[in-house]
Every structure is written in C-alpha cells, then in structure tokens.
C-alpha cells in the first residue's frame, strides 16, 4: 500500500518558456504583464503551462509566421499546446484551462490605449473562445505580480498575487 507520490520534477518557467508533460511534474513561474496558461487533461493527467510575454508576433493577414512557433506569444503557445493535444490523441474540449497574469506593471499603454497585460488577456480569451474552450479559473489583470504553481498530477493551480505598491513619501505638496 504505497500512497506516496513518485518523485516530482520541479520546472521553473522563465519568460517565453512553456512546458508540456505528465503527472509527475510541478511547474512554477513568476508573472507581471505576462500570462500563464495552464492546460490539464483530468483523465490522462497530462498538460502544460506557459509564460507568454506578448499576444502575438504581430503578423498581418492571419497567415502563420514562417518562423518556428514560440512560447513567447500567446497565440503561438496555444497552437503548440493544441498540437500536443493532437499528438496525445485527445480533444481540446476535454482539457481544464486556467489562466493567470496580465498585470499592469508600468502604467504604459500602447496607441490603442491598452497595456501589454490587457492585450495578452484579450488574445488568450479570443483564441480559446474560437476553439470552443472555456476557462475554468482565472486571476487576471490588476496591478502587481503573481507567483503561479501548477501540479500536473491533480490539475491544481496555486496563485499568490502581490499588488504593485507605489513608494511612500513622494506625495506632492
């Protein structure tokens, strides 16, 4: 009667990285304006996590970029995950998806008036909706950073959010 879990491999994602694997993995990352997409199949206990920096590579016309797909971009990383699902012989709709991040770290907006975090959130919601995939849990937007831990043996995600605090003592008189 061995109820002990086999050794767990800890994976720490840097910006632009992603991981796809099985149930003996725990994936961690630290997010600001980036987003983490956690995808998990409850029956097969496989899935992945991303640390995406930007919504897309910026290609026009809807054509796939010539370069290899990259985990740096929300749309491309989701495509990487979709390919892993096909490789595993599973359906996209059978996965549990949880998304985190997209914080406003710098008060910088692009010409459209959106922050990088807001654009990342919008892209992941658009792609998931297009593919008929619902979001089971989310902690998105706001200010500050998030520590995210994703356990592939049970699909649990742990999030610690730290608000971005402005320094005190700089009041105008």
C-alpha positions as CSV (number, residue, x, y, z in Angstrom):
1,X,0.0,0.0,0.0
2,X,2.2,2.8,-1.3
3,X,0.3,6.1,-1.4
4,X,3.5,8.1,-1.7
5,X,3.8,10.1,-4.9
6,X,6.8,9.2,-7.1
7,X,9.4,11.8,-7.2
8,X,8.1,15.1,-8.5
9,X,10.1,17.1,-11.1
10,X,10.0,20.8,-10.4
11,X,10.1,23.0,-13.5
12,X,10.6,26.8,-13.3
13,X,9.5,28.7,-16.4
14,X,11.4,31.8,-17.5
15,X,9.6,34.4,-19.7
16,X,8.8,32.9,-23.1
17,X,9.1,29.3,-22.0
18,X,6.5,26.6,-21.8
19,X,6.3,23.0,-20.6
20,X,4.2,20.0,-21.6
21,X,4.3,16.8,-19.7
22,X,2.7,14.3,-17.4
23,X,1.6,13.8,-13.8
24,X,5.0,13.8,-12.1
25,X,5.6,17.5,-12.8
26,X,5.0,20.7,-10.9
27,X,5.5,23.9,-12.9
28,X,6.2,27.3,-11.4
29,X,6.6,30.8,-12.7
30,X,6.5,34.5,-11.8
31,X,4.3,36.8,-13.9
32,X,3.9,40.5,-14.3
33,X,2.2,41.6,-17.5
34,X,2.9,38.1,-19.0
35,X,0.2,35.4,-18.8
36,X,0.4,31.8,-17.8
37,X,-1.9,29.4,-19.5
38,X,-2.4,26.1,-17.5
39,X,-4.0,23.3,-19.5
40,X,-4.7,19.9,-17.9
41,X,-6.4,16.7,-19.0
42,X,-8.2,15.2,-15.9
43,X,-8.3,11.6,-17.2
44,X,-4.8,11.3,-18.6
45,X,-3.1,13.7,-16.2
46,X,-1.1,15.5,-18.9
47,X,-1.0,19.1,-19.7
48,X,1.1,22.2,-20.0
49,X,1.9,25.7,-18.7
50,X,3.2,28.8,-20.5
51,X,4.8,32.0,-19.6
52,X,3.8,34.2,-22.6
53,X,5.2,37.7,-23.0
54,X,3.2,39.2,-25.8
55,X,-0.2,38.5,-27.5
56,X,1.3,37.7,-30.9
57,X,4.3,38.1,-33.2
58,X,2.4,40.9,-35.0
59,X,2.0,39.1,-38.3
60,X,-0.7,40.6,-40.6
61,X,-3.2,38.9,-42.7
62,X,-3.8,35.9,-40.5
63,X,-1.0,33.9,-42.1
64,X,1.1,31.7,-39.9
65,X,4.6,33.2,-39.3
66,X,7.4,31.5,-41.2
67,X,9.5,31.1,-38.1
68,X,9.0,28.1,-35.7
69,X,6.2,28.6,-33.2
70,X,7.3,30.3,-30.0
71,X,6.2,30.2,-26.4
72,X,6.8,34.0,-26.2
73,X,3.5,34.7,-27.9
74,X,0.0,33.8,-26.5
75,X,-1.5,32.7,-29.9
76,X,1.6,30.6,-30.9
77,X,1.9,28.9,-27.5
78,X,-1.7,27.9,-27.6
79,X,-1.1,26.4,-31.0
80,X,1.9,24.5,-29.6
81,X,-0.4,23.1,-26.9
82,X,-3.1,22.2,-29.4
83,X,-0.5,20.2,-31.4
84,X,0.5,18.4,-28.2
85,X,-3.2,17.5,-27.6
86,X,-3.5,16.0,-31.1
87,X,-0.2,14.1,-30.5
88,X,-1.7,12.7,-27.3
89,X,-4.9,11.6,-29.2
90,X,-7.1,13.9,-27.0
91,X,-9.7,16.5,-27.7
92,X,-9.2,20.2,-26.9
93,X,-12.6,20.4,-25.1
94,X,-11.6,17.7,-22.6
95,X,-9.0,19.9,-21.0
96,X,-9.4,22.1,-18.0
97,X,-7.9,25.6,-18.7
98,X,-6.8,28.1,-16.0
99,X,-5.3,31.4,-16.9
100,X,-3.3,33.9,-14.8
101,X,-1.4,37.2,-15.1
102,X,-1.8,40.1,-17.4
103,X,-1.0,42.6,-14.6
104,X,-0.3,46.3,-15.3
105,X,3.3,46.7,-14.2
106,X,4.3,50.1,-15.7
107,X,1.2,52.2,-16.5
108,X,2.3,52.1,-20.1
109,X,-0.3,51.9,-22.8
110,X,0.1,51.3,-26.5
111,X,-1.6,53.5,-29.2
112,X,-4.8,51.6,-28.7
113,X,-4.9,52.6,-25.0
114,X,-4.3,49.0,-23.8
115,X,-1.5,47.8,-21.7
116,X,0.6,44.7,-22.7
117,X,-1.2,42.7,-19.9
118,X,-4.6,43.7,-21.3
119,X,-3.6,42.7,-24.8
120,X,-2.3,39.4,-23.6
121,X,-5.6,38.7,-21.7
122,X,-7.6,39.6,-24.8
123,X,-5.6,37.3,-27.1
124,X,-5.9,34.3,-24.9
125,X,-9.7,34.8,-24.5
126,X,-10.1,35.2,-28.3
127,X,-8.2,32.1,-29.2
128,X,-9.8,29.9,-26.5
129,X,-13.3,31.1,-27.5
130,X,-12.5,30.5,-31.2
131,X,-11.5,26.9,-30.3
132,X,-14.6,26.3,-28.1
133,X,-12.6,26.0,-24.9
134,X,-13.9,27.5,-21.7
135,X,-11.8,29.0,-18.9
136,X,-12.3,27.1,-15.6
137,X,-10.5,29.5,-13.4
138,X,-8.7,32.9,-13.8
139,X,-6.9,35.6,-11.9
140,X,-6.2,38.3,-14.5
141,X,-5.4,41.9,-14.7
142,X,-5.0,44.4,-11.9
143,X,-1.6,45.6,-10.8
144,X,1.3,43.7,-9.5
145,X,2.8,40.3,-10.0
146,X,1.8,36.7,-9.4
147,X,3.6,33.5,-8.4
148,X,1.9,30.6,-10.1
149,X,2.3,26.9,-9.3
150,X,0.6,24.2,-11.4
151,X,0.5,20.5,-10.3
152,X,0.0,18.1,-13.2
153,X,-1.0,15.1,-11.1
154,X,-4.2,16.8,-9.9
155,X,-4.6,20.0,-12.0
156,X,-4.4,22.3,-9.0
157,X,-3.1,25.8,-9.5
158,X,-1.8,27.9,-6.7
159,X,-1.6,31.7,-7.1
160,X,-0.1,34.3,-4.9
161,X,-0.8,37.9,-6.0
162,X,1.3,40.8,-4.8
163,X,-0.1,44.3,-5.5
164,X,2.2,46.8,-7.1
165,X,2.6,49.4,-4.4
166,X,3.9,52.9,-5.1
167,X,6.7,54.1,-2.9
168,X,5.6,56.2,0.1
169,X,7.0,59.6,0.9
170,X,6.6,61.0,-2.6
171,X,3.4,63.0,-2.0
172,X,3.2,66.3,-3.9
173,X,2.7,69.4,-1.7
